[in-house]
Amino acid sequence: MKSRSLAATLAASTALVLAGSLSACSGGSGTDGKAVLEFQTAQSVDSPVYAQLEAITAAFEEENPDVDIDLKTGADDYEPQMKVRLAARNAPDIWATHGWSLLRYSQFLAPLQDEPWAENFDDVLEPVMKNDSGEFFALPVTTSASGLIYNRTVLEDAGVDPAGLTSWDALADAAEAVKANGVVPFSLAGSKDGSAGNLVDWIAPGGFTDDELAKMSDGEFQEDAYADLLGVLADMKTDGWTNVDYTSATGDDMARSLAEGTSAFALSTNALVTLAWTYNPDADLSYMPVPPLDGGDPYLIGGEDTAFGVAKDGDNVEIAKEYLAFLAQPENASALAAAVGNPPGLTNAEPDLGALTDPFEQYVASGTVPLEPFFDRVYLPNGMWDSVVTTADGVLAAQSTPAEGAAKMAGDFDTLFSQSSN
Amino acid sequence: MTTDVLDTAPPRSVPPAAPPPRRRSGRFRGASINLLALPALLLFAVFTIYPLISGVAISFSDWDGYSADSNPVGGANYLRLFTDDTFRAVLITTFIYGIGSTVVQQVLGLGLALALDGKLAGRGVARAIIYLPVLVSPIVMGTFYYLLFQYNTGAFNDVVVAFGGERQAWLSTQGGGVTIILAVNSIQFVGTSMIIYLAGLQGIAPEYIEAAILDGANAGQRFRHVVLPLLQPAFATSVVLNLIGGLKLFDVIQVLTGGGPGTSTSSVSTLIGRTYFDAQSAGYSAAMGVALFFIIAVLTILANGALNRRRLEQQ
């Protein structure tokens, strides 16, 4: 009897320990017999997108009383959090792919090209979301189409006509003009935010020849061309185009500076404009195509934006697909895209871009401006983003030379390219 | 009439019943009592031993940190440590954090301990205030100081501007960033050193001091020849704890500078995080972790050994 009590005590203790350490489990069946699906969003609880998802999910659950969609909020550490869950083979049933549905997450996601809504998949997303077999792995809620964000009031005060900024030289003149007016030309945030990496992504399409890009795709890093690209960033620093507090500034600081007119330009996604309007709703902000470095045509940067994929090994794959189909219904997809503030990723959804409707109509909907993909996602191996940010950050902070930054990029490129080729 | 002997006998005091001899519980005795450590051992195994072994195994692979597959790469990740300029630069910065924090905390900690060892009014309150930051999360501490050093809305810049100066980008250079990080870490954990030294000071028998006074030693001589040698055990404990903490510094850096500009204020710990999650090189990141483990272990053993030798020599 005594030894049985001892065994029970130890067993209970051990079970508690193991339960504590192994308690993270994905969806499945609830105690009331409902199918429970975990949906890991990348949104904070107070974001308009999360509120919209809550409303749509409630409508879905009303139509499907045997299904419980467990919406989870995301945070700044969403990306490492997802990587840990995938490494632990504990993927949610549905999750936000934040631009990486194909290159990073496709090995874990169910292909969706045969879903009923797939015929409305926007072709503009094809190069970045579809593989060679025509498969894609996420419902594209929105398309990212971004350019050079500017404060129109600041430019007008400096006598700059935004329509004339079609080359890098013209942009340089504009930067000098606003600087002479006591305004910082470019608003940037330090390495914690990654805006230095955005700078590279935004100006790189005009910094490489087609031949150089083809070699990069084949695994041959173009160190000299990349050093030239970083040289542009170094010039921006030495010419006084960047904010003094660059290193300690955050994305919020960038947005506020733009909203308050203490800076003129930013190279970022349009989410920055939405954030800036929270500081000053009357700020006259817009965006234009990026003036190219090489004298070619101005372009926009675009690709996968907000998108949701379904875990291929989940317990409720079919229900998850039904839920995605519900999200893809035109009224729901339109509402979600409006909440994000970017163009919809489905052709049957209506865009509602608020104050950014004009530039959208002028540059995106008209189809007159080429949409370039994010440089790092297409020409650099998966995992290079951190190197892009830290090397650009080092140059912008004058902690390293463009040649040193390019050499570091070359080393990391070779390592990660060989890793991705194995 | 007979008299019962019992009636005439003086009352006897009856000794209280002796408590039954205490028996050791039959449930846990002998070697079986060691089994009570099993839950703790299990926790230790799950959260320390397994990750350690797993980390070493990952360091010999090219795993990206989330995929199902990885390939063995032998010692390539360890060889890469010797040719990686970034790792070398970050290692130097880490030593600055480790050794710098240790020196600052010993000087301040000992000074505060000496000041608060006497019979000062309010010394208890002062000790509590100095020790309080130790109880605060380094993330909170870092955020607090970030708000002080921030460019646009930071309190320090507001003061500078109020006195007619220009705003300063305190965290935008390597020198500024490293100095501030080192200072914040030292300020936060100086309370630990103070407590260790206070315990050491209060363990010194007053007879030693009295004997020194009788011998004509002045305050400086008493401190140098009596107090300091007797504080050697406290010194060894404090140095080793501060050194380990400084070499593992992570949270404060992450909040104040994110390791930037570039990687100029990164420690090996923050670089490990970036390499694992952002650069998706879990194998290389694990190799850095193993290297840091051995670096800390070797430095700790060397510091401990040197301090123990010194103590034995003085005895």
Interface residues (C-beta under 8 A of the other chain):
Chain A: K2 S5 L6 L10 S13 T14 L16 V17 L18 S21 E79 P80 M82 K83 V84 L86 A87 R89 R104 Q107 G190 S191 K192 V244 D245 Y246 T247 S248 A249 D253 R256 N382 G383 M384 W385 D386 S387 V389 T390 T391 D393 G394 V395 L396 A397 A398 Q399 S400 K408 G411 D412 T415 L416 Q419 N422
Chain B: G26 R27 F28 S32 L35 L38 P39 L42 L43 V46 F47 D62 D64 G65 Y66 S67 A68 N71 R80 D84 D85 T86 Y146 F149 Q150 Y151 N152 R167 A169 W170 L171 S172 T173 Q174 G177 L256 T257 G258 G259 G260 P261 G262 T263 S264 R274 T275 F277 D278 A279 Q280 S281 Y284
